[in-house]
Amino acid sequence: MIGIKRVHDPERNAAVYVSGELSRRATHWFEAHLLDCDDCWREVALGRAGKRLAEDALEPAPAGLRDRLRALVRLSGTSLTD
């Protein structure tokens, strides 16, 4: 586990916080800091939103989606390489 750099770097500090890489002590310090720092608060919000998007992209497609798409492409008269 790593700690927060004491240099105020909202982007980096928020990134290590959101990724869960902070020590327990650094996490407590940073969470207290968030209450007074709009820049860090904003970076944490952006980091969490980005993390959610990345995690959502990893979800598998619903069963049968590939077959339905191929059937639609065949019906449209085009090929998958067009």
PDB file of N, CA, C and O in Angstrom, chain B, residues numbered from 101:
ATOM      1  N   MET B 101       0.836  -1.183   0.000  1.00  0.00           N
ATOM      2  CA  MET B 101       0.000   0.000   0.000  1.00  0.00           C
ATOM      3  C   MET B 101       0.877   1.241   0.000  1.00  0.00           C
ATOM      4  O   MET B 101       1.962   1.251   0.582  1.00  0.00           O
ATOM      5  N   ILE B 102       0.400   2.271  -0.651  1.00  0.00           N
ATOM      6  CA  ILE B 102       1.156   3.509  -0.695  1.00  0.00           C
ATOM      7  C   ILE B 102       0.363   4.623  -0.045  1.00  0.00           C
ATOM      8  O   ILE B 102      -0.831   4.483   0.220  1.00  0.00           O
ATOM      9  N   GLY B 103       1.029   5.711   0.204  1.00  0.00           N
ATOM     10  CA  GLY B 103       0.383   6.860   0.822  1.00  0.00           C
ATOM     11  C   GLY B 103       0.179   7.975  -0.176  1.00  0.00           C
ATOM     12  O   GLY B 103       0.546   7.865  -1.345  1.00  0.00           O
ATOM     13  N   ILE B 104      -0.406   9.035   0.302  1.00  0.00           N
ATOM     14  CA  ILE B 104      -0.640  10.227  -0.496  1.00  0.00           C
ATOM     15  C   ILE B 104       0.644  11.047  -0.540  1.00  0.00           C
ATOM     16  O   ILE B 104       1.325  11.192   0.475  1.00  0.00           O
ATOM     17  N   LYS B 105       0.973  11.580  -1.702  1.00  0.00           N
ATOM     18  CA  LYS B 105       2.079  12.526  -1.775  1.00  0.00           C
ATOM     19  C   LYS B 105       1.640  13.786  -1.051  1.00  0.00           C
ATOM     20  O   LYS B 105       0.510  14.242  -1.231  1.00  0.00           O
ATOM     21  N   ARG B 106       2.503  14.344  -0.248  1.00  0.00           N
ATOM     22  CA  ARG B 106       2.158  15.548   0.491  1.00  0.00           C
ATOM     23  C   ARG B 106       2.081  16.772  -0.415  1.00  0.00           C
ATOM     24  O   ARG B 106       1.538  17.799  -0.010  1.00  0.00           O
ATOM     25  N   VAL B 107       2.611  16.684  -1.624  1.00  0.00           N
ATOM     26  CA  VAL B 107       2.424  17.741  -2.606  1.00  0.00           C
ATOM     27  C   VAL B 107       0.965  17.662  -3.051  1.00  0.00           C
ATOM     28  O   VAL B 107       0.446  16.574  -3.301  1.00  0.00           O
ATOM     29  N   HIS B 108       0.313  18.806  -3.149  1.00  0.00           N
ATOM     30  CA  HIS B 108      -1.102  18.793  -3.521  1.00  0.00           C
ATOM     31  C   HIS B 108      -1.238  18.532  -5.013  1.00  0.00           C
ATOM     32  O   HIS B 108      -1.042  19.431  -5.830  1.00  0.00           O
ATOM     33  N   ASP B 109      -1.570  17.315  -5.355  1.00  0.00           N
ATOM     34  CA  ASP B 109      -1.762  16.882  -6.736  1.00  0.00           C
ATOM     35  C   ASP B 109      -3.108  16.165  -6.792  1.00  0.00           C
ATOM     36  O   ASP B 109      -3.159  14.940  -6.690  1.00  0.00           O
ATOM     37  N   PRO B 110      -4.211  16.925  -6.955  1.00  0.00           N
ATOM     38  CA  PRO B 110      -5.546  16.332  -6.888  1.00  0.00           C
ATOM     39  C   PRO B 110      -5.745  15.147  -7.817  1.00  0.00           C
ATOM     40  O   PRO B 110      -6.353  14.152  -7.420  1.00  0.00           O
ATOM     41  N   GLU B 111      -5.249  15.230  -9.040  1.00  0.00           N
ATOM     42  CA  GLU B 111      -5.456  14.142  -9.998  1.00  0.00           C
ATOM     43  C   GLU B 111      -4.772  12.854  -9.542  1.00  0.00           C
ATOM     44  O   GLU B 111      -5.391  11.790  -9.534  1.00  0.00           O
ATOM     45  N   ARG B 112      -3.508  12.948  -9.165  1.00  0.00           N
ATOM     46  CA  ARG B 112      -2.774  11.760  -8.725  1.00  0.00           C
ATOM     47  C   ARG B 112      -3.333  11.221  -7.417  1.00  0.00           C
ATOM     48  O   ARG B 112      -3.548  10.017  -7.274  1.00  0.00           O
ATOM     49  N   ASN B 113      -3.569  12.119  -6.462  1.00  0.00           N
ATOM     50  CA  ASN B 113      -4.058  11.676  -5.159  1.00  0.00           C
ATOM     51  C   ASN B 113      -5.426  11.010  -5.270  1.00  0.00           C
ATOM     52  O   ASN B 113      -5.681   9.995  -4.622  1.00  0.00           O
ATOM     53  N   ALA B 114      -6.302  11.580  -6.088  1.00  0.00           N
ATOM     54  CA  ALA B 114      -7.621  10.980  -6.283  1.00  0.00           C
ATOM     55  C   ALA B 114      -7.495   9.621  -6.967  1.00  0.00           C
ATOM     56  O   ALA B 114      -8.227   8.688  -6.637  1.00  0.00           O
ATOM     57  N   ALA B 115      -6.571   9.507  -7.916  1.00  0.00           N
ATOM     58  CA  ALA B 115      -6.401   8.238  -8.637  1.00  0.00           C
ATOM     59  C   ALA B 115      -5.986   7.112  -7.696  1.00  0.00           C
ATOM     60  O   ALA B 115      -6.528   6.009  -7.772  1.00  0.00           O
ATOM     61  N   VAL B 116      -5.023   7.384  -6.805  1.00  0.00           N
ATOM     62  CA  VAL B 116      -4.599   6.315  -5.902  1.00  0.00           C
ATOM     63  C   VAL B 116      -5.673   6.028  -4.850  1.00  0.00           C
ATOM     64  O   VAL B 116      -5.784   4.901  -4.367  1.00  0.00           O
ATOM     65  N   TYR B 117      -6.457   7.037  -4.500  1.00  0.00           N
ATOM     66  CA  TYR B 117      -7.559   6.828  -3.554  1.00  0.00           C
ATOM     67  C   TYR B 117      -8.647   5.957  -4.189  1.00  0.00           C
ATOM     68  O   TYR B 117      -9.075   4.966  -3.597  1.00  0.00           O
ATOM     69  N   VAL B 118      -9.090   6.325  -5.389  1.00  0.00           N
ATOM     70  CA  VAL B 118     -10.164   5.591  -6.062  1.00  0.00           C
ATOM     71  C   VAL B 118      -9.744   4.160  -6.370  1.00  0.00           C
ATOM     72  O   VAL B 118     -10.568   3.247  -6.321  1.00  0.00           O
ATOM     73  N   SER B 119      -8.474   3.960  -6.685  1.00  0.00           N
ATOM     74  CA  SER B 119      -8.008   2.612  -7.028  1.00  0.00           C
ATOM     75  C   SER B 119      -7.809   1.726  -5.803  1.00  0.00           C
ATOM     76  O   SER B 119      -7.574   0.525  -5.936  1.00  0.00           O
ATOM     77  N   GLY B 120      -7.902   2.316  -4.603  1.00  0.00           N
ATOM     78  CA  GLY B 120      -7.766   1.527  -3.386  1.00  0.00           C
ATOM     79  C   GLY B 120      -6.324   1.224  -3.008  1.00  0.00           C
ATOM     80  O   GLY B 120      -6.073   0.289  -2.249  1.00  0.00           O
ATOM     81  N   GLU B 121      -5.375   1.994  -3.521  1.00  0.00           N
ATOM     82  CA  GLU B 121      -3.965   1.729  -3.271  1.00  0.00           C
ATOM     83  C   GLU B 121      -3.429   2.380  -2.003  1.00  0.00           C
ATOM     84  O   GLU B 121      -2.273   2.155  -1.644  1.00  0.00           O
ATOM     85  N   LEU B 122      -4.229   3.172  -1.324  1.00  0.00           N
ATOM     86  CA  LEU B 122      -3.746   3.904  -0.148  1.00  0.00           C
ATOM     87  C   LEU B 122      -3.715   3.037   1.102  1.00  0.00           C
ATOM     88  O   LEU B 122      -4.503   2.104   1.256  1.00  0.00           O
ATOM     89  N   SER B 123      -2.804   3.363   1.970  1.00  0.00           N
ATOM     90  CA  SER B 123      -2.784   2.731   3.289  1.00  0.00           C
ATOM     91  C   SER B 123      -4.007   3.226   4.060  1.00  0.00           C
ATOM     92  O   SER B 123      -4.632   4.212   3.669  1.00  0.00           O
ATOM     93  N   ARG B 124      -4.339   2.560   5.127  1.00  0.00           N
ATOM     94  CA  ARG B 124      -5.484   2.961   5.943  1.00  0.00           C
ATOM     95  C   ARG B 124      -5.303   4.387   6.467  1.00  0.00           C
ATOM     96  O   ARG B 124      -6.234   5.193   6.449  1.00  0.00           O
ATOM     97  N   ARG B 125      -4.101   4.678   6.928  1.00  0.00           N
ATOM     98  CA  ARG B 125      -3.815   6.013   7.474  1.00  0.00           C
ATOM     99  C   ARG B 125      -3.959   7.097   6.408  1.00  0.00           C
ATOM    100  O   ARG B 125      -4.563   8.140   6.658  1.00  0.00           O
ATOM    101  N   ALA B 126      -3.404   6.849   5.217  1.00  0.00           N
ATOM    102  CA  ALA B 126      -3.497   7.812   4.122  1.00  0.00           C
ATOM    103  C   ALA B 126      -4.939   7.976   3.655  1.00  0.00           C
ATOM    104  O   ALA B 126      -5.350   9.076   3.287  1.00  0.00           O
ATOM    105  N   THR B 127      -5.704   6.894   3.668  1.00  0.00           N
ATOM    106  CA  THR B 127      -7.118   6.969   3.292  1.00  0.00           C
ATOM    107  C   THR B 127      -7.867   7.876   4.248  1.00  0.00           C
ATOM    108  O   THR B 127      -8.642   8.726   3.808  1.00  0.00           O
ATOM    109  N   HIS B 128      -7.656   7.717   5.545  1.00  0.00           N
ATOM    110  CA  HIS B 128      -8.334   8.570   6.533  1.00  0.00           C
ATOM    111  C   HIS B 128      -7.941  10.031   6.341  1.00  0.00           C
ATOM    112  O   HIS B 128      -8.790  10.920   6.393  1.00  0.00           O
ATOM    113  N   TRP B 129      -6.647  10.276   6.118  1.00  0.00           N
ATOM    114  CA  TRP B 129      -6.189  11.649   5.912  1.00  0.00           C
ATOM    115  C   TRP B 129      -6.832  12.247   4.675  1.00  0.00           C
ATOM    116  O   TRP B 129      -7.303  13.384   4.709  1.00  0.00           O
ATOM    117  N   PHE B 130      -6.859  11.485   3.569  1.00  0.00           N
ATOM    118  CA  PHE B 130      -7.391  12.005   2.316  1.00  0.00           C
ATOM    119  C   PHE B 130      -8.887  12.236   2.409  1.00  0.00           C
ATOM    120  O   PHE B 130      -9.382  13.227   1.873  1.00  0.00           O
ATOM    121  N   GLU B 131      -9.617  11.364   3.066  1.00  0.00           N
ATOM    122  CA  GLU B 131     -11.058  11.557   3.219  1.00  0.00           C
ATOM    123  C   GLU B 131     -11.364  12.817   4.025  1.00  0.00           C
ATOM    124  O   GLU B 131     -12.323  13.527   3.720  1.00  0.00           O
ATOM    125  N   ALA B 132     -10.567  13.100   5.042  1.00  0.00           N
ATOM    126  CA  ALA B 132     -10.735  14.352   5.797  1.00  0.00           C
ATOM    127  C   ALA B 132     -10.400  15.543   4.899  1.00  0.00           C
ATOM    128  O   ALA B 132     -11.086  16.564   4.943  1.00  0.00           O
ATOM    129  N   HIS B 133      -9.363  15.418   4.097  1.00  0.00           N
ATOM    130  CA  HIS B 133      -8.957  16.470   3.169  1.00  0.00           C
ATOM    131  C   HIS B 133     -10.050  16.757   2.143  1.00  0.00           C
ATOM    132  O   HIS B 133     -10.259  17.911   1.770  1.00  0.00           O
ATOM    133  N   LEU B 134     -10.745  15.726   1.686  1.00  0.00           N
ATOM    134  CA  LEU B 134     -11.801  15.890   0.680  1.00  0.00           C
ATOM    135  C   LEU B 134     -12.891  16.855   1.136  1.00  0.00           C
ATOM    136  O   LEU B 134     -13.483  17.554   0.313  1.00  0.00           O
ATOM    137  N   LEU B 135     -13.157  16.897   2.420  1.00  0.00           N
ATOM    138  CA  LEU B 135     -14.217  17.762   2.934  1.00  0.00           C
ATOM    139  C   LEU B 135     -13.921  19.235   2.697  1.00  0.00           C
ATOM    140  O   LEU B 135     -14.842  20.051   2.653  1.00  0.00           O
ATOM    141  N   ASP B 136     -12.648  19.587   2.545  1.00  0.00           N
ATOM    142  CA  ASP B 136     -12.260  20.984   2.375  1.00  0.00           C
ATOM    143  C   ASP B 136     -11.675  21.307   1.006  1.00  0.00           C
ATOM    144  O   ASP B 136     -11.353  22.466   0.745  1.00  0.00           O
ATOM    145  N   CYS B 137     -11.528  20.339   0.140  1.00  0.00           N
ATOM    146  CA  CYS B 137     -10.839  20.575  -1.129  1.00  0.00           C
ATOM    147  C   CYS B 137     -11.745  20.233  -2.318  1.00  0.00           C
ATOM    148  O   CYS B 137     -11.967  19.065  -2.633  1.00  0.00           O
ATOM    149  N   ASP B 138     -12.252  21.266  -2.956  1.00  0.00           N
ATOM    150  CA  ASP B 138     -13.123  21.055  -4.114  1.00  0.00           C
ATOM    151  C   ASP B 138     -12.400  20.387  -5.280  1.00  0.00           C
ATOM    152  O   ASP B 138     -12.997  19.588  -6.000  1.00  0.00           O
ATOM    153  N   ASP B 139     -11.118  20.708  -5.471  1.00  0.00           N
ATOM    154  CA  ASP B 139     -10.364  20.104  -6.573  1.00  0.00           C
ATOM    155  C   ASP B 139     -10.239  18.591  -6.402  1.00  0.00           C
ATOM    156  O   ASP B 139     -10.457  17.831  -7.346  1.00  0.00           O
ATOM    157  N   CYS B 140      -9.889  18.169  -5.205  1.00  0.00           N
ATOM    158  CA  CYS B 140      -9.757  16.726  -4.953  1.00  0.00           C
ATOM    159  C   CYS B 140     -11.121  16.043  -4.998  1.00  0.00           C
ATOM    160  O   CYS B 140     -11.242  14.928  -5.506  1.00  0.00           O
ATOM    161  N   TRP B 141     -12.138  16.702  -4.473  1.00  0.00           N
ATOM    162  CA  TRP B 141     -13.497  16.142  -4.491  1.00  0.00           C
ATOM    163  C   TRP B 141     -13.927  15.891  -5.938  1.00  0.00           C
ATOM    164  O   TRP B 141     -14.461  14.830  -6.259  1.00  0.00           O
ATOM    165  N   ARG B 142     -13.688  16.880  -6.807  1.00  0.00           N
ATOM    166  CA  ARG B 142     -14.066  16.765  -8.214  1.00  0.00           C
ATOM    167  C   ARG B 142     -13.292  15.624  -8.880  1.00  0.00           C
ATOM    168  O   ARG B 142     -13.867  14.844  -9.639  1.00  0.00           O
ATOM    169  N   GLU B 143     -11.996  15.526  -8.598  1.00  0.00           N
ATOM    170  CA  GLU B 143     -11.183  14.458  -9.195  1.00  0.00           C
ATOM    171  C   GLU B 143     -11.639  13.076  -8.732  1.00  0.00           C
ATOM    172  O   GLU B 143     -11.635  12.128  -9.518  1.00  0.00           O
ATOM    173  N   VAL B 144     -12.030  12.955  -7.468  1.00  0.00           N
ATOM    174  CA  VAL B 144     -12.532  11.666  -6.977  1.00  0.00           C
ATOM    175  C   VAL B 144     -13.839  11.314  -7.693  1.00  0.00           C
ATOM    176  O   VAL B 144     -14.041  10.168  -8.093  1.00  0.00           O
ATOM    177  N   ALA B 145     -14.728  12.305  -7.853  1.00  0.00           N
ATOM    178  CA  ALA B 145     -15.995  12.056  -8.552  1.00  0.00           C
ATOM    179  C   ALA B 145     -15.733  11.610  -9.993  1.00  0.00           C
ATOM    180  O   ALA B 145     -16.359  10.665 -10.475  1.00  0.00           O
ATOM    181  N   LEU B 146     -14.817  12.284 -10.675  1.00  0.00           N
ATOM    182  CA  LEU B 146     -14.478  11.898 -12.048  1.00  0.00           C
ATOM    183  C   LEU B 146     -13.837  10.512 -12.094  1.00  0.00           C
ATOM    184  O   LEU B 146     -14.136   9.714 -12.982  1.00  0.00           O
ATOM    185  N   GLY B 147     -12.967  10.233 -11.146  1.00  0.00           N
ATOM    186  CA  GLY B 147     -12.318   8.924 -11.098  1.00  0.00           C
ATOM    187  C   GLY B 147     -13.304   7.795 -10.861  1.00  0.00           C
ATOM    188  O   GLY B 147     -13.209   6.733 -11.476  1.00  0.00           O
ATOM    189  N   ARG B 148     -14.250   8.033  -9.965  1.00  0.00           N
ATOM    190  CA  ARG B 148     -15.274   7.002  -9.710  1.00  0.00           C
ATOM    191  C   ARG B 148     -16.151   6.783 -10.929  1.00  0.00           C
ATOM    192  O   ARG B 148     -16.496   5.646 -11.250  1.00  0.00           O
ATOM    193  N   ALA B 149     -16.517   7.871 -11.616  1.00  0.00           N
ATOM    194  CA  ALA B 149     -17.331   7.741 -12.830  1.00  0.00           C
ATOM    195  C   ALA B 149     -16.568   6.970 -13.898  1.00  0.00           C
ATOM    196  O   ALA B 149     -17.133   6.098 -14.558  1.00  0.00           O
ATOM    197  N   GLY B 150     -15.292   7.284 -14.072  1.00  0.00           N
ATOM    198  CA  GLY B 150     -14.474   6.565 -15.047  1.00  0.00           C
ATOM    199  C   GLY B 150     -14.321   5.095 -14.701  1.00  0.00           C
ATOM    200  O   GLY B 150     -14.364   4.231 -15.576  1.00  0.00           O
ATOM    201  N   LYS B 151     -14.143   4.823 -13.427  1.00  0.00           N
ATOM    202  CA  LYS B 151     -14.010   3.434 -12.978  1.00  0.00           C
ATOM    203  C   LYS B 151     -15.297   2.654 -13.258  1.00  0.00           C
ATOM    204  O   LYS B 151     -15.249   1.502 -13.691  1.00  0.00           O
ATOM    205  N   ARG B 152     -16.456   3.294 -13.007  1.00  0.00           N
ATOM    206  CA  ARG B 152     -17.732   2.640 -13.302  1.00  0.00           C
ATOM    207  C   ARG B 152     -17.873   2.344 -14.785  1.00  0.00           C
ATOM    208  O   ARG B 152     -18.309   1.256 -15.161  1.00  0.00           O
ATOM    209  N   LEU B 153     -17.507   3.306 -15.637  1.00  0.00           N
ATOM    210  CA  LEU B 153     -17.588   3.083 -17.085  1.00  0.00           C
ATOM    211  C   LEU B 153     -16.690   1.929 -17.520  1.00  0.00           C
ATOM    212  O   LEU B 153     -17.091   1.097 -18.334  1.00  0.00           O
ATOM    213  N   ALA B 154     -15.489   1.881 -16.982  1.00  0.00           N
ATOM    214  CA  ALA B 154     -14.559   0.800 -17.335  1.00  0.00           C
ATOM    215  C   ALA B 154     -15.096  -0.554 -16.871  1.00  0.00           C
ATOM    216  O   ALA B 154     -15.004  -1.545 -17.595  1.00  0.00           O
ATOM    217  N   GLU B 155     -15.652  -0.591 -15.673  1.00  0.00           N
ATOM    218  CA  GLU B 155     -16.203  -1.851 -15.164  1.00  0.00           C
ATOM    219  C   GLU B 155     -17.429  -2.274 -15.965  1.00  0.00           C
ATOM    220  O   GLU B 155     -17.617  -3.461 -16.229  1.00  0.00           O
ATOM    221  N   ASP B 156     -18.260  -1.318 -16.351  1.00  0.00           N
ATOM    222  CA  ASP B 156     -19.442  -1.647 -17.157  1.00  0.00           C
ATOM    223  C   ASP B 156     -19.054  -2.196 -18.523  1.00  0.00           C
ATOM    224  O   ASP B 156     -19.751  -3.046 -19.077  1.00  0.00           O
ATOM    225  N   ALA B 157     -17.936  -1.705 -19.067  1.00  0.00           N
ATOM    226  CA  ALA B 157     -17.482  -2.169 -20.377  1.00  0.00           C
ATOM    227  C   ALA B 157     -17.017  -3.624 -20.327  1.00  0.00           C
ATOM    228  O   ALA B 157     -16.952  -4.288 -21.362  1.00  0.00           O
ATOM    229  N   LEU B 158     -16.697  -4.118 -19.147  1.00  0.00           N
ATOM    230  CA  LEU B 158     -16.236  -5.496 -19.012  1.00  0.00           C
ATOM    231  C   LEU B 158     -17.379  -6.503 -18.934  1.00  0.00           C
ATOM    232  O   LEU B 158     -17.156  -7.709 -19.033  1.00  0.00           O
ATOM    233  N   GLU B 159     -18.606  -6.006 -18.756  1.00  0.00           N
ATOM    234  CA  GLU B 159     -19.737  -6.925 -18.652  1.00  0.00           C
ATOM    235  C   GLU B 159     -19.972  -7.600 -19.999  1.00  0.00           C
ATOM    236  O   GLU B 159     -19.940  -6.938 -21.037  1.00  0.00           O
ATOM    237  N   PRO B 160     -20.204  -8.888 -19.991  1.00  0.00           N
ATOM    238  CA  PRO B 160     -20.436  -9.592 -21.250  1.00  0.00           C
ATOM    239  C   PRO B 160     -21.760  -9.159 -21.886  1.00  0.00           C
ATOM    240  O   PRO B 160     -22.698  -8.749 -21.203  1.00  0.00           O
ATOM    241  N   ALA B 161     -21.799  -9.264 -23.201  1.00  0.00           N
ATOM    242  CA  ALA B 161     -23.030  -8.961 -23.924  1.00  0.00           C
ATOM    243  C   ALA B 161     -24.100  -9.985 -23.550  1.00  0.00           C
ATOM    244  O   ALA B 161     -23.782 -11.122 -23.202  1.00  0.00           O
ATOM    245  N   PRO B 162     -25.352  -9.584 -23.622  1.00  0.00           N
ATOM    246  CA  PRO B 162     -26.429 -10.533 -23.311  1.00  0.00           C
ATOM    247  C   PRO B 162     -26.372 -11.754 -24.229  1.00  0.00           C
ATOM    248  O   PRO B 162     -25.949 -11.664 -25.381  1.00  0.00           O
ATOM    249  N   ALA B 163     -26.802 -12.877 -23.701  1.00  0.00           N
ATOM    250  CA  ALA B 163     -26.798 -14.126 -24.469  1.00  0.00           C
ATOM    251  C   ALA B 163     -27.579 -13.942 -25.771  1.00  0.00           C
ATOM    252  O   ALA B 163     -28.672 -13.375 -25.778  1.00  0.00           O
ATOM    253  N   GLY B 164     -27.009 -14.423 -26.853  1.00  0.00           N
ATOM    254  CA  GLY B 164     -27.686 -14.387 -28.141  1.00  0.00           C
ATOM    255  C   GLY B 164     -27.536 -13.082 -28.903  1.00  0.00           C
ATOM    256  O   GLY B 164     -27.992 -12.995 -30.044  1.00  0.00           O
ATOM    257  N   LEU B 165     -26.924 -12.079 -28.328  1.00  0.00           N
ATOM    258  CA  LEU B 165     -26.803 -10.791 -29.014  1.00  0.00           C
ATOM    259  C   LEU B 165     -26.022 -10.915 -30.314  1.00  0.00           C
ATOM    260  O   LEU B 165     -26.427 -10.365 -31.338  1.00  0.00           O
ATOM    261  N   ARG B 166     -24.902 -11.636 -30.278  1.00  0.00           N
ATOM    262  CA  ARG B 166     -24.090 -11.789 -31.484  1.00  0.00           C
ATOM    263  C   ARG B 166     -24.903 -12.449 -32.602  1.00  0.00           C
ATOM    264  O   ARG B 166     -24.838 -12.006 -33.748  1.00  0.00           O
ATOM    265  N   ASP B 167     -25.661 -13.495 -32.288  1.00  0.00           N
ATOM    266  CA  ASP B 167     -26.462 -14.177 -33.304  1.00  0.00           C
ATOM    267  C   ASP B 167     -27.548 -13.266 -33.867  1.00  0.00           C
ATOM    268  O   ASP B 167     -27.815 -13.283 -35.068  1.00  0.00           O
ATOM    269  N   ARG B 168     -28.176 -12.467 -32.996  1.00  0.00           N
ATOM    270  CA  ARG B 168     -29.219 -11.540 -33.472  1.00  0.00           C
ATOM    271  C   ARG B 168     -28.626 -10.468 -34.388  1.00  0.00           C
ATOM    272  O   ARG B 168     -29.229 -10.104 -35.397  1.00  0.00           O
ATOM    273  N   LEU B 169     -27.441  -9.963 -34.029  1.00  0.00           N
ATOM    274  CA  LEU B 169     -26.803  -8.956 -34.866  1.00  0.00           C
ATOM    275  C   LEU B 169     -26.405  -9.527 -36.222  1.00  0.00           C
ATOM    276  O   LEU B 169     -26.580  -8.870 -37.248  1.00  0.00           O
ATOM    277  N   ARG B 170     -25.880 -10.721 -36.232  1.00  0.00           N
ATOM    278  CA  ARG B 170     -25.513 -11.345 -37.505  1.00  0.00           C
ATOM    279  C   ARG B 170     -26.738 -11.564 -38.383  1.00  0.00           C
ATOM    280  O   ARG B 170     -26.683 -11.364 -39.597  1.00  0.00           O
ATOM    281  N   ALA B 171     -27.832 -11.971 -37.774  1.00  0.00           N
ATOM    282  CA  ALA B 171     -29.064 -12.160 -38.537  1.00  0.00           C
ATOM    283  C   ALA B 171     -29.549 -10.839 -39.115  1.00  0.00           C
ATOM    284  O   ALA B 171     -29.995 -10.800 -40.262  1.00  0.00           O
ATOM    285  N   LEU B 172     -29.473  -9.780 -38.364  1.00  0.00           N
ATOM    286  CA  LEU B 172     -29.890  -8.463 -38.851  1.00  0.00           C
ATOM    287  C   LEU B 172     -28.998  -7.994 -39.997  1.00  0.00           C
ATOM    288  O   LEU B 172     -29.478  -7.400 -40.963  1.00  0.00           O
ATOM    289  N   VAL B 173     -27.706  -8.261 -39.885  1.00  0.00           N
ATOM    290  CA  VAL B 173     -26.784  -7.880 -40.953  1.00  0.00           C
ATOM    291  C   VAL B 173     -27.108  -8.660 -42.220  1.00  0.00           C
ATOM    292  O   VAL B 173     -27.111  -8.093 -43.313  1.00  0.00           O
ATOM    293  N   ARG B 174     -27.380  -9.950 -42.083  1.00  0.00           N
ATOM    294  CA  ARG B 174     -27.745 -10.783 -43.248  1.00  0.00           C
ATOM    295  C   ARG B 174     -29.007 -10.255 -43.893  1.00  0.00           C
ATOM    296  O   ARG B 174     -29.084 -10.181 -45.119  1.00  0.00           O
ATOM    297  N   LEU B 175     -30.006  -9.884 -43.095  1.00  0.00           N
ATOM    298  CA  LEU B 175     -31.272  -9.377 -43.624  1.00  0.00           C
ATOM    299  C   LEU B 175     -31.082  -8.032 -44.322  1.00  0.00           C
ATOM    300  O   LEU B 175     -31.815  -7.709 -45.257  1.00  0.00           O
ATOM    301  N   SER B 176     -30.118  -7.262 -43.878  1.00  0.00           N
ATOM    302  CA  SER B 176     -29.900  -5.945 -44.490  1.00  0.00           C
ATOM    303  C   SER B 176     -29.188  -6.042 -45.838  1.00  0.00           C
ATOM    304  O   SER B 176     -29.162  -5.075 -46.600  1.00  0.00           O
ATOM    305  N   GLY B 177     -28.609  -7.216 -46.133  1.00  0.00           N
ATOM    306  CA  GLY B 177     -27.935  -7.418 -47.404  1.00  0.00           C
ATOM    307  C   GLY B 177     -26.493  -6.923 -47.422  1.00  0.00           C
ATOM    308  O   GLY B 177     -25.887  -6.841 -48.491  1.00  0.00           O
ATOM    309  N   THR B 178     -25.940  -6.594 -46.276  1.00  0.00           N
ATOM    310  CA  THR B 178     -24.542  -6.181 -46.233  1.00  0.00           C
ATOM    311  C   THR B 178     -23.742  -7.271 -45.532  1.00  0.00           C
ATOM    312  O   THR B 178     -24.301  -8.200 -44.950  1.00  0.00           O
ATOM    313  N   SER B 179     -22.426  -7.137 -45.601  1.00  0.00           N
ATOM    314  CA  SER B 179     -21.593  -8.120 -44.911  1.00  0.00           C
ATOM    315  C   SER B 179     -20.958  -7.472 -43.679  1.00  0.00           C
ATOM    316  O   SER B 179     -20.970  -6.248 -43.545  1.00  0.00           O
ATOM    317  N   LEU B 180     -20.415  -8.276 -42.796  1.00  0.00           N
ATOM    318  CA  LEU B 180     -19.788  -7.759 -41.586  1.00  0.00           C
ATOM    319  C   LEU B 180     -18.506  -7.004 -41.882  1.00  0.00           C
ATOM    320  O   LEU B 180     -18.024  -6.252 -41.035  1.00  0.00           O
ATOM    321  N   THR B 181     -17.942  -7.194 -43.079  1.00  0.00           N
ATOM    322  CA  THR B 181     -16.690  -6.504 -43.421  1.00  0.00           C
ATOM    323  C   THR B 181     -16.932  -5.229 -44.204  1.00  0.00           C
ATOM    324  O   THR B 181     -15.977  -4.509 -44.497  1.00  0.00           O
ATOM    325  N   ASP B 182     -18.158  -4.925 -44.550  1.00  0.00           N
ATOM    326  CA  ASP B 182     -18.465  -3.679 -45.303  1.00  0.00           C
ATOM    327  C   ASP B 182     -18.375  -2.469 -44.415  1.00  0.00           C
ATOM    328  O   ASP B 182     -18.599  -1.349 -44.873  1.00  0.00           O
TER     329      ASP B 182
END
